[in-house]
Amino acid sequence: MRAPPRQEVTLADLERGPASILLSRYLGQDAGEALVALYVRPRDTGSVERIERAIREEDPRAMLTGYTRLEASLRETLAHDMPRIAIVAGGLVLLALSASLRSARDIALAALVVASEISLVLLLIRALGIPLHAYDALVIPVLLGITVDEGMFLLHRARDVEAAGGSGDAVIRETLRHEAPAIAATALTTAAGFSALAFCRFDGLRDLGRVGALGSAVGLVVALLVVPAGLRLWPRGRRRA
């Protein structure tokens, strides 16, 4: 499309072979007239605005679409709806954590892990200049699920150790010894899988891979720091355990 060949062919020639898609997708008939779909690459400043004005003058009901419009629409939607979505999602996460952990300390630590991971990922995305669009925004809920799993594994192991009579640093050592290698393996293999997408030529998948790899690694570090720190600062009494 950047350098089209100056070759003329007949419609009969296009009906045969792979080029037949040009007829089915880009050529149509309306009231006996031929309609051709064209994709242009405007280069001059203001050319897009002139095209839009001309289209609206000709047909006010025409819908203008495209990847760039989708990205701009997504930014507006995220700015408007993200706070509401975050409140609803946070409430659902707290309900799920409450049903599973049934401990104020563990619920608070798990929520702190998730909030810290997402906040840090968003800050790093902004600092590294990674654009947030329709593709890489979809990976954020996946990162939430991965980070919740990591925090839950650590907290469940700590609870089992405390129930067996462990306390203090012994709980942290046993928890990390049993769970840290497993969650590190899953988080790093997930990050490696997302990293492969970072080499795509398509920018949407490339950004998705960068955000996914960054979030997987950050979630692992946050879980391994926040949970042990919380266990030390907020030890559970042996009677309650």
VENLIN-V989968 format. One record per helix or strand of 2 or more residues. SS is the DSSP state (hx for helix, st for strand). FROM is the first residue (numbers start at 1). TO is the last residue. Records with the same first field share a line. If there is no record, write none. Layout:
# VENLIN-V989968
SS: FROM-TO, FROM-TO
This chain:
# VENLIN-V989968
hx: 11-14, 18-26, 47-58, 67-101, 104-128, 136-163, 169-197, 203-233
st: 27-30, 33-36
